[in-house]
Amino acid sequence: MADLQQESQASDWTGPDDPDCPYNWPMWKRTYMTSIPAFLCINVSFASSVYTSGADDISQEFGVSHTQSLLGLSLFLWALGLGAIIAAPVSEYYGRRIVYLTTVPIFGFFILGSGLAQSFATLIVCRTLAGFFGSAVVSVGGGTNADLWQPSLAGFVYPFYFVSPFLGPAFGPVIGGFLNEAKGFRWLEWVILFMIAFNYLYALPQFETYKKTILQRRRRAEKRSNAPPRIALPSNVVIQRIVLKPFKMLFVESIVLFMTIYMAFNFAVFYSFFAAFPYIFGGAQYGFSTGQQGLTFISIALGCVIGFLAVVYIDRRTYPALEAKYGVGAVPPEYRLYGAMVGCALNPASLFWFGWTANAGAYWPSPVVAAVPFAVGNIMVYSSGALYIMNSYGPLHGASALSANSLLRYAFGGAFPLFTVQMFSSLGIGWASSLLGFVSVALVPVPWVLYKYGKRIRARSQYITIKEPVLENQNSI
């Protein structure tokens, strides 16, 4: 009996006040651990977009077309999505810390190779592998936040991380435009490398946050206090499960599938701006220089910040009352969708505004400001959707669910820039932007439908571990 009790305690926290549980860590420690994936994610996402500032120079240097030069962006993004499928489940097997500390230096190594590349093929291969190894911080960060913060604080803390995949790319052209004019495209890679060095040194003292890994280490310490630590290699069955789990969740879990399709389209439109803005503002109509084109992305960054603040505001205005009604940690995940339900209308409105003012050659502030509401709506949909997924699947399966989300988002995001210029030149700026707007309108109902029918969908899930709350004041029938 005593052995059974010991085994039970070894597989779970000793109680709500267990000092090893990340929920009980000091605030400074949790804040530090939250900042690590946020900074690294800004670094990786910045690396994706800053490259586009040197696309024309790369075309001239290596004798390739402008569309071919954008492969350095597209393949980077595709590799981010592919790597996420592996990184997140691996973090659920070995823990979060080892994933961060092993992948970031390799990411930096291939960024170095990109900067030194003497052929276009070398540049593309290095950019692709850099994206693959940089994917870990993008896909594992959501799981790290789930490890650290109770659901009651998730809506306040998570947006700090969720805004990073958008804030990094928004600042890429702002910095890269003038840097490329002054120093050339290779310096775009050196800036990324400087950021990696700083962020890796900052991340070195980090702690393990994943519950399963913490308990396993504690159990080994209790049983073999003098034995050296060993890292067990996973079996073939476990490897298959690691790789296939996100794919399975994407196609079997309706919540993951529909929310991911919506978020992936918004993400794709976001990255299409990195091809559309230079085409529109650098063309004969506006005639901006590379540096001036980069400054137009400040509107995207501003929208990201506004969207982040809006999500936090909505959460703080609604969630405390919901916790009082349902109980702490028992609020149904569908209430996380409020931000997406508010922000979903901003995306199509922004696209129509942007397209037709730019098409008419309106004074440049109008199309530039038109991008702000898209960025606001994009952040609100993404943050709310990611919170909804994390709250639905919990820390055990949430990282895999978000990695499935990352796979489709980056697949779409990498594809759209390759045909954006052709689409805008063939259809015209107004109708090309409107086509994206019409698709966005068709996707507006997604968060509303999930809000209404999410409970039924979760009841049929293979992975949902959240139990439905029973209200204390509910009358018996």
C-alpha positions in Angstrom: 0.0 0.0 0.0 2.8 2.4 0.9 4.5 1.6 -2.5 1.3 2.4 -4.3 1.0 5.7 -2.5 4.7 6.5 -3.3 4.2 5.7 -7.0 1.1 7.9 -7.1 3.0 10.8 -5.6 5.9 10.3 -8.0 3.6 10.6 -11.0 2.0 13.9 -9.8 2.7 16.9 -7.6 2.7 16.2 -3.9 0.0 18.9 -3.5 -1.0 22.3 -4.7 1.9 23.9 -2.9 4.6 21.6 -4.4 7.7 23.9 -4.8 8.7 22.0 -8.0 5.5 22.9 -9.7 6.1 25.9 -12.0 2.8 27.5 -10.9 4.5 27.9 -7.4 7.7 29.4 -8.6 8.6 33.0 -7.7 7.2 35.6 -10.1 10.6 36.7 -11.3 11.4 33.1 -12.2 8.2 32.6 -14.2 8.6 36.0 -15.9 12.1 35.1 -16.9 11.0 31.8 -18.3 8.1 33.4 -20.2 10.5 36.0 -21.8 12.8 33.3 -23.2 10.5 31.9 -25.9 9.1 35.4 -26.6 12.6 36.8 -27.3 13.7 33.8 -29.3 10.4 33.8 -31.3 10.9 37.5 -32.2 14.5 36.5 -33.3 13.4 33.7 -35.5 10.4 35.5 -37.0 12.5 38.6 -37.6 15.0 36.3 -39.5 12.2 35.3 -41.8 11.1 38.8 -43.0 14.3 40.8 -42.8 15.6 38.7 -45.7 13.0 40.3 -48.1 14.7 43.7 -47.8 17.7 42.3 -49.7 15.6 40.3 -52.3 16.5 42.6 -55.2 20.2 42.6 -54.3 20.2 38.8 -54.1 18.6 38.6 -57.5 21.4 40.7 -59.0 24.2 39.0 -57.0 23.2 35.5 -58.0 21.5 36.1 -61.3 18.0 34.9 -60.4 14.5 36.3 -60.8 12.8 38.3 -58.0 10.4 35.4 -57.4 13.2 32.9 -57.1 15.0 35.2 -54.6 11.9 35.0 -52.4 12.5 31.2 -52.0 14.8 32.3 -49.2 11.6 33.5 -47.4 9.3 30.7 -48.5 11.6 27.7 -47.8 12.5 29.3 -44.4 8.8 29.4 -43.5 8.0 25.9 -44.8 10.9 24.5 -42.8 9.6 26.3 -39.7 6.3 24.5 -40.1 7.9 21.1 -40.7 10.3 21.5 -37.8 7.5 22.4 -35.5 5.9 19.0 -36.1 8.9 17.3 -34.6 10.1 19.9 -32.0 6.9 20.2 -30.0 6.2 16.5 -29.5 10.0 16.0 -28.7 9.6 18.6 -25.9 6.7 16.4 -24.6 9.1 13.5 -24.4 12.4 15.1 -23.2 11.3 18.4 -21.8 11.4 22.0 -23.0 14.8 23.1 -21.9 16.9 20.6 -23.9 15.0 21.6 -27.1 15.7 25.3 -26.7 19.4 24.8 -25.8 20.2 22.4 -28.6 18.3 23.9 -31.5 19.2 27.6 -31.2 23.0 27.2 -31.7 22.3 25.1 -34.9 19.9 27.8 -36.1 22.7 30.3 -35.6 25.2 28.1 -37.5 23.0 28.0 -40.6 22.3 31.8 -40.4 26.1 32.2 -40.5 26.2 30.0 -43.6 23.5 32.1 -45.2 25.6 35.2 -44.7 28.7 33.6 -46.1 27.0 31.9 -49.0 28.8 32.3 -52.4 26.0 30.7 -54.5 22.2 30.9 -54.5 21.9 27.2 -53.9 24.0 27.5 -50.7 22.0 30.4 -49.5 18.7 28.6 -50.0 19.9 25.4 -48.3 21.2 27.3 -45.3 18.1 29.4 -45.0 15.9 26.2 -45.2 17.9 24.4 -42.5 18.0 27.6 -40.3 14.2 27.7 -40.5 14.0 24.0 -39.6 16.1 24.4 -36.4 14.6 27.8 -35.6 11.1 26.2 -35.5 11.5 24.8 -32.0 11.1 28.1 -30.2 8.0 28.9 -32.3 6.2 25.6 -31.5 7.4 24.9 -28.0 6.8 28.4 -26.5 3.1 27.9 -26.2 3.7 24.7 -24.1 6.2 26.5 -21.9 3.6 29.2 -21.1 1.1 26.5 -20.4 3.6 24.9 -17.9 4.1 28.2 -16.1 0.8 30.0 -15.8 -2.6 28.9 -14.4 -5.6 29.3 -16.8 -6.7 32.3 -14.9 -3.6 34.3 -15.9 -3.2 32.8 -19.4 -5.2 35.5 -21.2 -3.0 38.2 -19.6 0.4 36.4 -20.1 0.1 34.4 -23.3 -0.4 37.4 -25.6 3.1 38.6 -24.8 4.3 35.4 -26.5 1.6 35.2 -29.2 2.4 38.7 -30.5 6.1 37.8 -31.1 5.6 35.8 -34.4 4.1 38.9 -35.9 6.1 41.7 -34.2 9.4 40.2 -35.3 8.4 40.1 -39.0 6.9 43.5 -38.8 10.2 45.0 -37.7 12.3 43.0 -40.2 11.8 45.3 -43.2 11.8 48.5 -41.0 15.4 47.6 -39.9 16.4 45.7 -43.0 15.4 48.3 -45.6 18.0 50.9 -44.5 20.6 48.3 -43.5 20.5 46.7 -46.9 20.9 50.1 -48.6 23.9 50.9 -46.4 25.7 47.6 -46.0 24.2 45.0 -48.5 22.1 41.9 -48.0 24.8 39.9 -46.1 24.5 42.3 -43.2 20.8 41.2 -42.8 22.1 37.8 -41.8 24.7 39.3 -39.4 22.1 41.2 -37.5 20.1 38.0 -37.1 23.3 36.3 -35.8 23.9 39.1 -33.2 20.4 38.7 -31.9 20.9 34.9 -31.6 24.1 35.4 -29.6 22.4 37.7 -27.2 19.2 35.6 -26.8 21.1 32.4 -26.3 23.3 33.8 -23.5 20.1 35.2 -22.0 18.4 31.7 -22.2 21.3 29.6 -20.9 20.3 29.7 -17.1 16.8 28.6 -17.9 14.9 25.9 -15.9 12.9 22.9 -17.0 9.1 23.6 -16.9 7.5 20.5 -18.3 5.7 18.6 -15.6 6.4 15.1 -16.8 10.1 15.8 -17.2 10.4 17.4 -13.7 8.6 14.5 -12.1 10.8 11.9 -13.9 13.9 13.7 -12.7 12.7 13.9 -9.2 11.8 10.2 -9.3 15.2 9.2 -10.5 16.8 11.4 -7.9 14.9 9.7 -5.2 15.6 6.1 -6.4 19.2 6.5 -7.6 20.6 9.6 -5.9 24.2 8.6 -6.8 23.6 7.3 -10.3 24.7 9.4 -13.3 21.8 10.8 -15.4 20.9 8.9 -18.6 19.0 10.0 -21.6 16.9 7.1 -22.9 16.4 7.0 -26.7 12.8 6.6 -27.7 11.6 3.4 -29.4 10.4 3.3 -33.0 6.8 3.3 -31.7 7.5 6.4 -29.7 9.2 8.1 -32.6 6.2 7.4 -34.9 3.9 8.8 -32.2 6.1 11.9 -31.9 6.1 12.6 -35.6 2.5 11.6 -36.4 0.7 13.0 -33.4 0.5 16.6 -34.7 -0.6 15.4 -38.2 -3.3 13.2 -36.5 -4.5 16.1 -34.4 -4.7 18.4 -37.5 -7.0 16.0 -39.4 -8.9 14.3 -36.6 -9.5 17.1 -34.2 -12.1 19.5 -35.5 -11.1 22.4 -33.2 -7.5 22.2 -34.4 -8.5 21.8 -38.1 -10.9 24.7 -38.4 -9.2 27.2 -36.2 -5.9 26.4 -37.9 -7.3 26.9 -41.4 -8.6 30.4 -40.3 -5.3 31.3 -38.6 -3.3 30.0 -41.5 -5.1 32.1 -44.0 -4.6 35.2 -42.0 -0.9 34.3 -41.5 -0.6 33.8 -45.3 -2.1 37.3 -46.0 0.3 38.8 -43.4 3.3 37.3 -45.2 2.0 38.2 -48.6 2.4 41.9 -47.5 6.2 41.3 -47.6 5.9 40.9 -51.4 2.9 43.2 -51.9 4.2 46.3 -50.1 7.5 46.5 -52.1 5.5 46.0 -55.3 2.9 48.7 -54.5 5.0 51.3 -52.7 8.2 50.7 -54.7 6.4 50.9 -58.0 5.8 53.9 -60.2 2.7 54.9 -58.3 4.6 55.8 -55.0 8.3 55.3 -55.9 9.5 54.6 -52.4 13.1 53.6 -51.8 13.9 50.2 -50.1 14.3 52.0 -46.7 11.1 53.9 -47.2 9.2 50.7 -48.1 10.4 49.2 -44.9 9.0 52.1 -42.9 5.5 51.2 -44.2 5.6 48.1 -42.0 5.5 50.3 -38.9 1.8 50.2 -39.4 1.8 46.4 -39.1 3.9 46.6 -35.9 1.5 49.3 -34.5 -1.5 47.1 -35.3 0.2 44.1 -33.5 0.6 46.1 -30.4 -3.0 47.4 -30.4 -4.3 43.9 -31.0 -2.2 42.6 -28.2 -3.6 45.3 -25.8 -7.1 44.6 -27.0 -6.8 40.8 -26.2 -5.5 41.5 -22.8 -8.2 44.1 -22.1 -11.0 41.8 -23.2 -9.6 39.0 -21.0 -9.3 41.1 -17.9 -12.8 42.5 -18.4 -14.4 39.1 -18.8 -12.4 36.3 -17.3 -12.5 37.2 -13.6 -16.3 37.1 -13.7 -16.3 33.8 -15.5 -14.0 32.3 -12.9 -16.4 33.5 -10.2 -19.2 31.7 -12.0 -17.4 28.4 -13.0 -14.5 28.3 -10.5 -10.8 28.8 -10.9 -9.4 26.6 -13.7 -12.9 25.4 -14.8 -14.0 28.1 -17.3 -15.0 26.5 -20.6 -12.4 27.1 -23.3 -14.9 28.7 -25.7 -14.8 31.9 -23.6 -11.3 32.4 -24.9 -12.8 33.2 -28.3 -14.2 36.6 -27.4 -11.1 38.3 -28.9 -11.4 36.4 -32.2 -15.1 37.2 -32.4 -14.4 40.9 -32.0 -11.4 41.0 -34.3 -12.5 38.8 -37.1 -14.4 41.6 -38.9 -11.3 43.9 -39.1 -9.4 41.6 -41.5 -11.7 41.8 -44.5 -12.5 45.5 -43.9 -8.7 46.3 -43.9 -8.1 44.4 -47.1 -10.8 46.2 -49.0 -9.7 49.5 -47.7 -6.0 48.8 -48.5 -6.6 47.4 -51.9 -8.9 50.1 -53.4 -7.0 53.1 -51.9 -3.7 51.8 -53.2 -5.4 51.0 -56.6 -6.6 54.6 -56.9 -3.2 56.0 -56.0 -4.5 57.7 -52.9 -2.1 59.7 -50.8 0.3 57.1 -49.2 -0.9 57.4 -45.5 -4.3 55.9 -46.5 -3.1 52.4 -47.7 -0.4 52.4 -45.0 -2.9 53.1 -42.2 -5.3 50.6 -43.8 -2.9 47.8 -42.8 -3.3 48.6 -39.1 -6.8 47.1 -38.6 -5.6 43.9 -40.4 -2.8 43.5 -37.9 -5.1 44.2 -35.0 -7.6 41.6 -36.2 -4.9 39.1 -37.0 -3.4 39.3 -33.5 -6.8 39.0 -31.9 -7.8 36.0 -33.9 -4.4 34.3 -33.4 -4.1 35.0 -29.7 -7.7 34.0 -29.0 -7.4 30.9 -31.2 -4.1 29.7 -29.7 -5.5 30.3 -26.1 -8.6 28.3 -27.1 -6.5 25.4 -28.4 -4.2 25.4 -25.4 -7.0 25.6 -22.9 -8.9 22.8 -24.7 -5.9 20.3 -24.9 -4.0 21.3 -21.8 -0.2 21.1 -21.3 0.1 17.4 -22.2 -1.3 17.8 -25.8 -1.4 21.5 -26.3 2.2 21.8 -27.7 1.4 19.2 -30.3 -1.9 20.9 -31.2 -0.1 24.2 -31.7 2.7 22.5 -33.7 0.0 21.2 -36.1 -1.3 24.8 -36.2 2.3 26.0 -37.0 2.7 23.5 -39.8 -0.3 24.8 -41.8 0.3 28.4 -40.9 3.9 28.4 -42.2 2.9 26.2 -45.2 0.4 28.9 -46.3 2.7 31.7 -45.2 5.6 30.4 -47.4 3.4 29.8 -50.4 1.6 33.1 -50.7 4.6 35.5 -51.3 5.6 33.4 -54.3 2.4 34.3 -56.3 1.5 37.6 -54.6 3.2 39.9 -57.1 1.8 37.9 -60.1 -1.7 38.1 -58.6 -1.5 41.8 -57.9 -0.1 42.5 -61.4 -2.7 40.3 -63.2 -5.8 41.2 -61.2 -4.8 44.7 -60.3 -4.2 45.9 -56.7 -7.9 46.5 -55.9 -9.3 43.2 -57.1 -6.3 41.1 -55.8 -6.7 42.6 -52.3 -10.5 42.1 -52.6 -10.1 38.4 -53.5 -8.2 38.0 -50.2 -10.9 40.0 -48.5 -13.7 37.8 -49.8 -12.0 34.7 -48.5 -11.5 36.4 -45.2 -15.3 37.2 -45.1 -16.0 33.5 -45.7 -13.9 32.6 -42.6 -15.4 35.1 -40.2 -18.0 32.6 -38.9 -15.3 30.2 -37.6 -14.8 31.5 -34.1 -18.6 32.1 -33.7 -19.4 28.5 -34.7 -16.8 27.1 -32.4 -18.1 29.3 -29.6 -21.6 27.9 -30.0 -20.8 24.3 -30.8 -17.4 23.9 -29.2 -18.7 22.0 -26.2 -20.2 19.3 -28.4 -17.0 19.1 -30.5 -14.8 18.7 -27.5 -17.0 15.9 -26.2 -16.0 13.8 -29.2 -12.3 14.5 -29.0 -9.6 11.9 -28.5 -7.3 14.2 -26.6 -9.4 16.7 -24.6 -8.7 16.3 -20.9 -10.7 19.3 -19.6 -13.8 18.2 -17.8 -17.0 20.2 -18.1 -17.7 22.3 -15.0 -20.8 21.7 -12.9 -22.2 25.0 -11.7 -23.0 25.0 -8.0 -26.2 27.0 -8.4 -27.5 24.8 -11.3 -30.9 23.4 -10.5 -31.3 19.7 -10.7 -33.9 18.4 -13.2 
